[in-house]
Amino acid sequence: LLLEITQEQPDVFENHNALAVFYSETRRFDRAIRSLQRAIELKPHHILYASLAHSLLKLGERQKAFEAYEKALRIKPDSVHVLKFYADALRDAGKRREAIA
């Protein structure tokens, strides 16, 4: 149903985001990434970039995930959630010093 709605209304970012959530919850991160990228094209938002980073991390794309977190923080530098998730990802990558900064 989500896929059908997204195909019928391809220019609605919320549809792509909802589809990305579904794909992420079903561990189809490659599809989640594609849906998030389309949602971001339609409406760049810090939470969409953070979600993209999460899916990229799940696929082992650490550097691309860091870039997505940085884009999220350029949009909303004071996002506590994005800062925490980015710091956690840096820590998990062994970049403790960067995570603390």
PyMOL commands that set and color helices and strands:
alter all, ss='L'
color gray80, all
select helices_A, chain A and resi 2-8+13-25+29-42+46-58+62-75+80-92+96-100
alter helices_A, ss='H'
color red, helices_A
deselect
rebuild
show_as cartoon
